[in-house]
Amino acid sequence: MFDKLFQAQQKAEEIKKRLDTISVSGEVEGGKIKVISTANKEIKNIIIDPLYFKEADSEELEELLVIAINKALKQAEDISQTEMQAATKDMLGGLGGMFNK
C-alpha cells in the first residue's frame, strides 16, 4: 500500500515538472497585449506592443492586462486539471489491484 502511495507522490511531482515546461498565453486587443505563463500558473512574460502602449491610457491598459492574465491562468488551470485527472485515473486503476479487483 505504501508503495502505491509513494508512486502516486512521484507521479504528482512528475506532473508538476511537466506543467513547468508547458507554456500558455492570454491575449487581448488582437495580440497587442500578451501574457505568457506556465501550466503551473507562474507568469513568465508580459508583452505589450510599444505603439499600443504609447496610445493607451493607464486605466485601459490595467484592465486589459487583468483580462490577459486571467485568460492565461484559465488555460493553465485547464491543462493542470486535465493532467491531474489523467494521473488520478491511472492511479485508481492501479489501486484496484490492492483490493483484488
Long-range contacts (C-beta under 8 A, 24 or more apart in sequence): 1-98, 4-91, 4-94, 4-95, 4-98, 7-91, 7-94, 8-91, 11-87, 11-90, 11-91, 12-87, 15-83, 15-84, 15-87, 16-40, 18-83, 19-76, 19-79, 19-80, 19-83, 22-79, 24-72, 24-75, 24-76, 24-79, 25-71, 25-72, 25-75, 26-67, 26-68, 26-69, 26-70, 26-71, 26-72, 26-73, 26-74, 26-75, 27-68, 27-71, 28-64, 28-67, 28-68, 28-71, 29-64, 33-61, 33-64, 33-65, 33-68, 34-68, 35-65, 35-68, 35-69, 35-71, 35-72, 36-72, 37-69, 37-72, 37-73, 37-75, 37-76, 38-76, 39-75, 39-76, 39-79, 39-80, 39-83, 40-76, 40-80, 41-73, 41-76, 41-77, 41-80, 43-69, 43-72
